Structures are given as C-alpha cells and as structure tokens.
Amino acid sequence: MLDRIKSLLGLAKIRAQYIRPLKDQDINDVLGIEQQVYNYPWSRGIFKDCLRVGYSNWALIKDDVFVGYAILSVAVGEAHILNICVDPSCKRQGLGQFFLNEVIGAAKTMRADCIFLEVRLSNVAAIELYKKMGFKQIGQRKNYYPAAEGKEDAMVYSLDIAVYDREK
Ligand SMILES: CC(C)(COP(=O)(O)OP(=O)(O)OC[C@H]1O[C@@H](n2cnc3c(N)ncnc32)[C@H](O)[C@@H]1OP(=O)(O)O)[C@@H](O)C(=O)NCCC(=O)NCCS
C-alpha cells in the first residue's frame, strides 16, 4: 500500500537512486567494487583515513543496494575528486552521470567554486563522462600513475562550478 502511494506521488522514482554520506560500515562494499575496477586499488586503510580526516565521502544507492562511492576533498573554495566509482555490474545506465552531478552539487553546497581531478590517459569511460559534464582539460602530468609497463600519464581536468548548470 505504501509503495503504491509513493508510486502515485512519484516518490518511488525519486528514491530509486540517491546519495548519502559514506560510513565505516560501507568499507567492505567499497573494497568489493574498488578491487574489481582498478589494477591498483586503494587499500582498506586509505578508505578508513578518508573517513577519519573528514573528506566529503559519498555512497551511491540504487534500489536499496550500494552501487558506488566518491571521495572528495574540499578546501578554500576548491574541490578535488579523489575517487569516483560505480559498480561495473551497473555501468552504462546513467549512474555515473547522476552520481557526478550529485557530487558537484555537494561541492557547491560546501562553497567550492571549482573542481579538479586527475584521470588515467587510458580511462576512456571516465574521460568521456567528465567531458560530457563540462570538465575541461587543463594539464597532463607525465608518468603520474603506476602501470603494467612503466608509468602512465594523468590528464588533469577542472570544472567551473559557478557556471555549471545541474539541471541541464
Ligand atoms: C567512469 C564511470 C564512473 C562511468 O559510470 P557509468 O555509470 O558507466 O556512466 P554513465 O552510464 O552515467 O555514462 C555517462 C556518460 O559517460 C560516458 N561513458 C561512460 N562509459 C563509457 C564508455 N565505456 N566508453 C565511452 N564513454 C563512456 C558517456 O559519455 C556516457 O554518456 P552516454 O551514455 O550518453 O554515451 C564508471 O565506468 C566507473 O566507475 N569506472 C571505474 C572507476 C573509474 O575509472 N573512475 C574514474 C577515476 S578518475
């Protein structure tokens, strides 16, 4: 009955996917995704530190299931996306775009004017997502990441939040 009322009011759809603050209890879910998608995954200790130092840490929930996480540092008007990940079993369903949009909104709420991030040169999916959301490439760091053969460059992207239209 409650579901029917929610559905009639359109609330069921609104709640189907949302973000909430990341918690210690989420770390096993985080690691489950992290270890699938990266060749050089962050450790449990790194995620614990992210929670301890008070970064802006977010969980993405879809139909009551944990499907992604993002780690953001925000200081003196600048935000830095340190990690953003969607469960590979849910990819290409618009969740990455939804999540990034929400994370940008969170940064704006924390009075950031711009967002920076680094991404591997070979990470086509993430680069296309950032470009779609209006990020511009502002630099390239040589040999920034470990790679199977030597090192890999990082592309540096930024977004001017002041001109970003979340409803677009
Ligand atoms: C990058 C990532 C978050 C995208 O999540 P997603 O839910 O699959 O993305 P979406 O379905 O919202 O796609 C949004 C847009 O991103 C781009 N995109 C996503 N996956 C892509 C792919 N495999 N190839 C090319 N473009 C892609 C497209 O522009 C897409 O828009 P479209 O569907 O209209 O073409 C996800 O692939 C991921 O978690 N990757 C591993 C972690 C990672 O690399 N994070 C970034 C670290 S810098």
The ligand as an ORCA input file, in Angstrom:
! r2SCAN-3c Opt
* xyz 0 1
  C      33.590      6.180    -15.213
  C      32.350      5.575    -14.597
  C      32.055      6.258    -13.245
  C      31.148      5.807    -15.525
  O      29.990      5.272    -14.889
  P      28.707      4.793    -15.712
  O      27.604      4.652    -14.748
  O      29.026      3.590    -16.542
  O      28.483      6.035    -16.691
  P      27.094      6.552    -17.319
  O      26.261      5.380    -17.722
  O      26.483      7.534    -16.401
  O      27.618      7.264    -18.631
  C      27.615      8.689    -18.743
  C      28.499      9.075    -19.902
  O      29.856      8.681    -19.653
  C      30.480      8.298    -20.875
  N      30.838      6.882    -20.805
  C      30.572      6.015    -19.798
  N      31.112      4.816    -20.055
  C      31.732      4.920    -21.242
  C      32.485      4.010    -22.037
  N      32.704      2.734    -21.634
  N      33.008      4.446    -23.214
  C      32.804      5.722    -23.612
  N      32.087      6.641    -22.912
  C      31.562      6.230    -21.740
  C      29.457      8.548    -21.971
  O      29.617      9.883    -22.402
  C      28.153      8.396    -21.211
  O      27.092      9.069    -21.815
  P      26.169      8.269    -22.880
  O      25.712      7.019    -22.201
  O      25.061      9.245    -23.179
  O      27.056      7.971    -24.052
  C      32.490      4.034    -14.395
  O      32.869      3.472    -15.636
  C      33.494      3.638    -13.355
  O      33.182      3.576    -12.168
  N      34.733      3.333    -13.788
  C      35.769      2.781    -12.901
  C      36.254      3.802    -11.913
  C      36.881      4.982    -12.600
  O      37.617      4.859    -13.570
  N      36.598      6.166    -12.029
  C      37.160      7.411    -12.507
  C      38.510      7.618    -11.877
  S      39.244      9.134    -12.426
*
